[in-house]
Amino acid sequence: MFPELKRLIEQMGKDRGIDREIIVKALEDAMLTAAHKKLGTEVELEAHYNDEAGEIEVFQFKTVMEKVLDPDLHISVAEARRTLDEEAQPGDSLGIKIETNTFGRIAVQTAKQIIIQRVKDAERDNIYEEYHVKKGELANGFVQRFEGGNIIVNLGRAEGIIPISEQIFKESYKRGERIRAFICEVKKITKGPQIILSRTHPGFLKALFEVEVPEISEGLIEIVNVSREAGKRSKISVRTRDKDIDPVGACVGMRGARVQSVVQELRGEKIDIVPYSEDQAKYVCSALSPAKVNRVLVDDENRSMEVIVPDDQLSLAIGRNGQNVRLAVKLTGWKIDVKSESTAAGNAEDGYEGLMKIPGIGEATAERLFKAGLKSVAMLAAADLEQLAAIPGVGEKTAAMWLEEAVKLINQETGAGETANSR
């Protein structure tokens, strides 16, 4: 039934990376199923792989009886002593070897299907285990095909998928093109393991720096946090306990070689490398780079800061569509209110009035935003959508609308400076 079975088992294990015992067990179970199809389900059977003979041996067990009630289950004492064991006694269970070539075509076909399915299942389990432990690492592959906007990546022994939501909006790929991505999730589904890849995940940026900067992979430099708007701009904060190492300089590299390698992989995404500081005010000032900061007022209770910058630095500190301050907020975890020197002299009423310029925000709502630490249009524009939607009575749709309106107001205030900076 299985010619050169021993060689087949060894070859299958080697080619598919499946443990030999799994293949042998699949073969034994398949032969048992074939035997039961031939002889019936009530018959007691066992199957064992004989390594020396290179075959699966199937045995039918019968109980030795003085009087045979069922020939499929029992054997007489006389028959047992004559054909199997001279010392057989009533009640003994004796195995009779069955010729497997008598099972028939349907039984054999069923056995083959079981073996194929078991091997597939074992392959899937192996792939899941292999990639499950690689979660959080980089993966290299080739673009295999496109399915509904998703990119299917050939990783070698497995396929990965980059959903639309995990793709950088301005990137495009062709079939066969090499691609690098971040393994962000590995799921077990009925079709086999699903390996979710991402090029937008902050972990992708972190992993790229770990590859390019040996001091990070060696543990001499630590990446504290990453904030990212994929395809546009990112900020990464770093620190070291070694006084002889400049963490920012090491990440930038000689003539910017290291950071440029990461920028090229991300196809031009701008990257700010920021030194981490235990002094949170200093940390926030660094996070707002390249803008210069004059002074900072810290509100520990609301974990917010009022940052005063020179008038000509306001648009730079806030960034296009509030991007710079928004990334700084994500990086540091502080609410940041950026004000120019000329407006810093104003009081809280300026903040209220600014917030109430946004449709749907009245005095009561402005008060709630103030209590949440969002004391100006700039702070609102830099807020995280989830953070804003979590404020009682706001909700996701309203939060999204407020953010959009806040960005429009910021652009109106900083429009002239932003135009100058973009040149």
DODO-422727 format. One line per 8 residues: number of its first residue (from 1); their letters; for each residue x, y, z of C-alpha. Coordinates in pm, 1 decimal. Example, Ala and Ser with C-alpha at 12.3 -4.5 7.8 and 13.67 -1.06 7.14 Angstrom:
BEGIN
1	as	1230.0:-450.0:780.0; 1367.0:-106.0:714.0
//
This chain:
BEGIN
1	mfpelkrl	0.0:0.0:0.0; 285.2:238.9:87.6; 597.7:141.3:-112.3; 929.5:239.6:40.0; 740.5:372.6:341.6; 1048.5:427.1:555.0; 1214.1:648.2:291.8; 884.4:831.7:235.5
9	ieqmgkdr	850.2:917.2:606.5; 1205.9:1049.8:628.1; 1171.2:1252.9:307.3; 835.1:1402.7:405.8; 969.4:1506.7:745.6; 1272.5:1669.1:585.5; 1088.2:1848.4:302.6; 800.1:1980.9:511.7
17	gidreiiv	974.5:2028.2:845.0; 731.6:1794.7:1023.1; 830.6:1580.4:1319.7; 868.9:1212.6:1225.0; 639.7:1100.8:1509.1; 354.9:1314.7:1373.1; 382.9:1149.5:1029.9; 398.0:798.7:1181.5
25	kaledaml	92.5:869.3:1401.2; -97.4:998.0:1095.6; -15.0:679.3:906.1; -119.2:457.9:1198.1; -451.1:643.0:1239.2; -514.0:629.1:864.3; -460.8:252.9:855.9; -692.0:208.2:1155.6
33	taahkklg	-963.6:403.7:975.9; -916.8:191.5:662.5; -933.3:-127.6:870.5; -1252.0:-19.2:1048.7; -1413.3:60.1:710.0; -1333.7:-297.5:600.6; -1408.5:-485.8:924.6; -1658.9:-264.0:1110.8
41	teveleah	-1639.0:-16.1:1395.4; -1710.4:-267.1:1674.9; -1392.3:-466.6:1602.4; -1096.6:-403.6:1838.6; -796.4:-296.5:1628.9; -447.4:-156.9:1681.0; -197.2:-21.0:1429.2; 178.6:10.9:1479.1
49	yndeagei	462.7:120.5:1255.8; 730.4:-149.8:1222.7; 1050.7:43.3:1154.2; 1253.3:-265.3:1061.1; 996.9:-395.7:814.8; 908.3:-44.1:694.7; 532.2:-104.7:715.8; 223.3:-23.4:920.0
57	evfqfktv	103.3:-342.7:1087.6; -264.0:-374.9:1181.0; -376.7:-624.9:1446.3; -729.7:-741.6:1524.2; -772.1:-840.8:1889.3; -1002.7:-1125.6:1987.8; -1090.3:-1258.8:2331.6; -1023.1:-1631.2:2392.0
65	mekvldpd	-1356.3:-1798.8:2480.3; -1472.4:-2153.1:2559.5; -1775.3:-2078.2:2342.5; -1753.3:-1830.5:2053.6; -2049.3:-1589.4:2051.4; -1921.0:-1342.9:1788.0; -1647.0:-1453.0:1541.3; -1537.3:-1090.3:1493.4
73	lhisvaea	-1472.0:-1047.0:1865.9; -1400.2:-1395.2:1998.0; -1177.3:-1694.0:1922.2; -1209.1:-2046.0:2060.6; -949.9:-2184.5:2299.0; -861.3:-2460.6:2053.8; -817.9:-2221.3:1759.4; -612.6:-1980.5:1968.7
81	rrtldeea	-376.3:-2254.5:2089.7; -341.1:-2398.6:1741.0; -273.9:-2072.9:1551.5; -159.5:-1807.6:1797.3; -43.1:-1917.5:2142.0; -8.8:-2272.5:2271.8; -65.7:-2151.5:2628.8; -372.5:-1939.8:2553.6
89	qpgdslgi	-635.7:-1933.5:2831.2; -1000.1:-1818.7:2832.5; -1018.4:-1443.1:2884.3; -684.8:-1372.2:2709.4; -682.7:-1104.1:2438.3; -476.9:-1205.1:2136.1; -376.4:-998.8:1832.4; -413.6:-1134.5:1481.1
97	kietntfg	-217.8:-959.3:1205.3; -434.6:-844.8:914.4; -310.0:-814.6:558.2; -355.4:-446.7:470.0; -375.5:-515.6:96.4; -725.1:-659.0:153.1; -876.9:-327.7:268.5; -1007.5:-222.7:-72.8
105	riavqtak	-991.5:93.1:-284.5; -1235.8:311.9:-82.3; -1062.1:232.7:247.1; -722.9:312.4:96.1; -852.1:642.1:-47.9; -989.5:739.1:294.4; -653.3:659.5:453.3; -471.6:879.5:201.3
113	qiiiqrvk	-707.7:1170.6:269.2; -645.5:1140.2:644.0; -268.6:1142.0:591.4; -283.3:1448.6:362.6; -503.6:1637.9:611.7; -281.7:1548.1:909.8; 29.0:1661.2:724.7; -140.2:1991.3:630.8
121	daerdniy	-247.3:2045.2:992.8; 106.5:1974.7:1114.5; 249.0:2219.1:859.2; 4.1:2487.1:971.5; 92.8:2430.3:1337.4; 463.5:2453.3:1255.4; 416.4:2778.6:1063.6; 204.8:2925.7:1345.5
129	eeyhvkkg	466.4:2836.9:1608.0; 748.4:2968.9:1387.9; 586.3:3308.3:1327.0; 409.6:3343.3:1662.4; 748.4:3377.6:1834.4; 856.0:3627.6:1563.2; 575.8:3869.5:1652.8; 730.5:4215.7:1685.8
137	elangfvq	1010.8:4140.0:1438.6; 1080.4:4240.9:1079.0; 981.1:4012.1:794.3; 1124.3:4014.5:442.1; 936.4:3879.9:143.8; 807.4:3936.4:-206.9; 476.0:4080.1:-323.2; 285.5:3774.9:-444.4
145	rfeggnii	-56.8:3916.4:-534.7; -325.1:4170.0:-441.3; -662.4:4083.9:-288.0; -916.3:4364.1:-245.6; -644.3:4618.7:-184.7; -457.8:4394.3:60.6; -100.3:4293.4:-26.4; -25.6:3920.2:-2.9
153	vnlgraeg	343.0:3867.2:74.6; 539.8:3549.0:8.4; 753.5:3492.2:318.8; 898.8:3160.1:203.3; 718.0:2882.1:390.2; 418.3:3105.2:459.5; 213.2:3395.4:329.8; 164.7:3724.4:511.4
161	iipiseqi	-99.6:3988.7:453.2; -64.3:4366.4:468.8; -420.0:4501.0:508.3; -505.2:4839.1:354.5; -510.1:4989.4:706.0; -146.3:4882.9:758.7; -16.5:5024.6:428.2; 147.1:5365.8:388.8
169	fkesykrg	-98.9:5567.8:179.9; 150.2:5693.5:-81.5; 332.2:5364.1:-140.4; 263.1:5131.4:-432.8; 411.1:4791.9:-518.1; 429.8:4553.6:-812.2; 415.4:4174.1:-818.8; 752.2:4018.7:-743.4
177	erirafic	885.9:4332.8:-573.7; 1080.6:4283.9:-250.8; 901.6:4419.3:57.4; 985.1:4453.8:424.7; 721.0:4477.1:699.2; 656.9:4434.4:1071.7; 490.9:4120.8:1210.9; 221.1:4273.3:1431.3
185	evkkitkg	-13.2:3975.5:1477.0; -31.9:3601.0:1410.1; -380.6:3445.4:1420.7; -499.5:3084.3:1408.7; -788.4:3047.1:1163.7; -945.3:2745.1:990.7; -745.4:2798.9:670.8; -420.2:2804.0:868.1
193	pqiilsrt	-217.3:3074.0:1042.7; -280.3:3431.9:929.4; 29.6:3651.3:957.3; -68.4:4019.8:976.2; 206.3:4252.3:855.2; 231.2:4630.1:886.1; 433.9:4916.8:743.6; 249.1:5181.6:949.0
201	hpgflkal	298.8:5035.6:1298.7; 531.2:5238.8:1527.5; 706.9:4908.2:1599.7; 818.5:4896.7:1234.8; 1015.6:5218.4:1279.1; 1161.1:5090.3:1606.2; 1264.9:4759.5:1448.4; 1433.0:4939.2:1155.5
209	fevevpei	1644.8:5144.4:1396.3; 1737.6:4826.1:1585.2; 1875.6:4687.4:1258.2; 2061.5:5005.5:1158.2; 2198.9:5103.7:1501.7; 2409.2:4828.2:1666.9; 2409.1:5015.8:1998.3; 2030.4:4963.2:2019.8
217	seglieiv	2041.2:4589.1:1950.1; 2329.4:4557.1:2199.4; 2125.1:4732.2:2469.4; 2353.0:5036.5:2501.2; 2082.2:5269.9:2369.3; 1713.3:5236.0:2455.3; 1425.0:5352.0:2238.2; 1186.6:5503.0:2494.0
225	nvsreagk	892.2:5578.4:2268.5; 784.8:5622.7:1907.4; 506.5:5843.4:1768.4; 427.3:5814.8:1402.5; 204.9:5941.3:1124.6; 309.0:5688.2:864.4; 432.7:5826.5:534.3; 453.6:6180.2:671.3
233	rskisvrt	653.6:6226.5:988.4; 770.6:6043.1:1299.8; 938.2:6120.3:1629.2; 1150.7:5876.2:1826.0; 1294.3:5935.7:2174.9; 1616.2:5764.3:2286.5; 1836.5:5746.1:2596.2; 2147.8:5571.2:2727.3
241	rdkdidpv	2305.5:5504.6:3065.9; 2654.6:5523.4:2912.6; 2785.3:5880.2:2946.3; 3032.2:5824.2:2662.4; 2753.9:5759.7:2409.8; 2547.8:6029.4:2239.2; 2218.6:5842.3:2174.7; 2089.6:6091.3:1917.2
249	gacvgmrg	2424.1:6105.1:1733.4; 2449.2:5725.8:1727.8; 2101.2:5696.9:1573.2; 2175.7:5967.0:1315.5; 2510.6:5806.1:1224.3; 2809.5:5948.9:1037.3; 2680.3:6213.5:796.2; 2327.6:6093.4:872.7
257	arvqsvvq	2390.1:5750.8:716.2; 2192.1:5546.5:969.3; 1880.4:5759.6:981.9; 1889.5:5798.9:601.4; 1875.8:5419.7:561.8; 1554.0:5418.5:765.5; 1413.6:5717.5:573.1; 1484.3:5539.2:241.7
265	elrgekid	1304.6:5224.9:361.4; 1005.9:5445.1:455.0; 1030.1:5625.9:119.3; 1099.3:5974.0:247.3; 914.9:5981.2:581.4; 1066.3:6258.2:797.2; 1212.0:6140.6:1128.7; 1294.5:6352.9:1435.9
273	ivpysedq	1525.8:6186.1:1688.9; 1472.9:6329.1:2036.7; 1684.1:6281.6:2352.9; 1473.2:6151.5:2642.5; 1498.3:6338.4:2973.0; 1366.2:6264.6:3321.5; 1296.9:6639.0:3334.6; 958.3:6624.9:3161.8
281	akyvcsal	957.7:6994.5:3067.4; 1292.6:6950.1:2896.4; 1163.2:6633.4:2728.5; 856.8:6815.5:2590.0; 1075.3:7101.9:2462.0; 1295.7:6848.4:2278.5; 987.2:6672.6:2141.2; 869.0:6999.7:1984.0
289	spakvnrv	1190.5:7031.2:1783.4; 1283.6:7183.9:1547.2; 1097.0:7472.2:1714.4; 1271.2:7674.2:1987.1; 1093.0:7715.4:2322.0; 1119.6:8019.2:2552.6; 952.9:7882.1:2865.1; 716.1:7614.4:2993.9
297	lvddenrs	435.9:7621.6:3254.7; 365.7:7276.4:3398.4; 27.1:7154.2:3529.8; 109.4:6820.4:3697.1; -250.6:6757.0:3805.3; -382.6:6754.9:3447.8; -50.1:6634.9:3306.4; -45.8:6931.8:3071.7
305	mevivpdd	205.8:7199.7:2975.8; 172.4:7550.6:2841.1; 466.2:7605.2:2605.7; 559.0:7962.0:2510.7; 751.9:8007.9:2186.1; 874.4:8316.1:1996.7; 611.7:8452.7:1756.5; 810.4:8343.8:1451.1
313	qlslaigr	834.4:7986.3:1589.6; 461.6:7929.2:1646.0; 385.4:7770.7:1308.4; 699.6:7555.2:1333.4; 607.9:7432.8:1682.5; 249.9:7349.7:1585.0; 340.3:7210.7:1241.7; 133.2:7159.2:930.1
321	ngqnvrla	-222.4:7068.1:1034.4; -98.7:7051.9:1396.4; 123.2:6755.1:1313.4; 437.5:6854.5:1507.3; 261.5:6920.5:1836.8; 35.2:6615.4:1787.5; 338.2:6386.8:1749.5; 500.6:6549.8:2053.4
329	vkltgwki	185.8:6477.4:2257.1; 192.6:6108.7:2154.5; 565.2:6084.2:2223.1; 564.3:6238.7:2570.8; 216.4:6156.7:2698.3; 159.5:6520.1:2803.4; -112.9:6756.1:2680.5; 69.4:7048.0:2517.3
337	dvksesta	-66.9:7398.6:2464.1; 163.3:7598.9:2236.3; 135.0:7977.8:2253.8; 331.5:8259.8:2100.0; 485.6:8529.4:2321.1; 236.2:8786.2:2193.1; -64.9:8582.5:2304.3; 84.8:8434.4:2624.1
345	agnaedgy	-7.8:8743.9:2824.4; -377.9:8667.8:2774.8; -577.7:8481.1:3038.3; -800.5:8175.5:3037.7; -1077.2:8373.0:2865.6; -871.1:8364.6:2544.1; -876.7:7985.8:2560.0; -1252.5:7978.4:2620.1
353	eglmkipg	-1317.9:8219.9:2336.4; -1095.2:8023.1:2100.6; -1267.7:7693.4:2182.9; -1611.0:7847.9:2140.3; -1523.8:7943.3:1781.1; -1560.2:7574.5:1700.4; -1917.7:7471.8:1600.1; -2095.1:7281.4:1876.4
361	igeataer	-1875.6:7408.4:2162.1; -2055.8:7639.6:2404.9; -1955.2:7761.3:2749.5; -2049.9:7437.0:2927.8; -1860.7:7223.2:2675.4; -1558.5:7455.3:2686.4; -1560.8:7414.7:3066.0; -1558.3:7033.7:3029.5
369	lfkaglks	-1266.7:7055.9:2786.4; -1080.4:7283.2:3028.6; -1127.2:7031.7:3310.9; -992.8:6759.4:3079.1; -677.9:6971.0:3031.9; -764.8:7088.6:2679.7; -742.7:7465.1:2733.7; -701.3:7601.1:2381.7
377	vamlaaad	-767.1:7534.2:2014.7; -401.8:7426.9:1974.4; -436.2:7167.0:2251.4; -761.3:7043.8:2100.3; -601.7:7011.0:1754.4; -318.0:6806.0:1907.3; -551.6:6579.8:2106.4; -589.0:6210.9:2030.2
385	leqlaaip	-928.6:6115.9:1879.7; -985.6:5838.5:2137.6; -886.3:6069.1:2425.1; -1131.4:6336.1:2306.6; -1416.0:6090.4:2235.7; -1380.1:5949.6:2589.6; -1486.2:6284.1:2746.1; -1846.3:6243.4:2872.0
393	gvgektaa	-2103.6:6365.8:2621.1; -1863.1:6394.5:2326.0; -1849.2:6071.9:2122.8; -1637.0:5975.4:1823.1; -1824.0:6166.0:1545.8; -1830.6:6490.8:1742.1; -1464.4:6447.3:1840.9; -1363.0:6395.9:1477.1
401	mwleeavk	-1556.1:6707.4:1371.1; -1398.4:6918.9:1648.8; -1049.2:6802.1:1554.8; -1110.2:6893.4:1191.1; -1242.6:7238.9:1283.7; -958.3:7296.5:1532.1; -700.3:7216.2:1263.6; -870.8:7463.2:1025.6
409	linqetga	-850.1:7738.9:1289.5; -482.9:7658.0:1359.0; -408.1:7672.1:985.8; -575.9:8012.8:963.4; -367.0:8143.1:1254.8; -36.7:7994.4:1134.1; -98.5:7996.5:758.8; 152.1:8265.7:673.1
417	getansr	428.0:8116.2:890.3; 363.8:7764.8:758.8; 393.6:7882.7:400.5; 726.4:8041.9:480.5; 851.6:7725.5:654.8; 754.7:7502.5:366.6; 974.6:7689.5:122.5
//
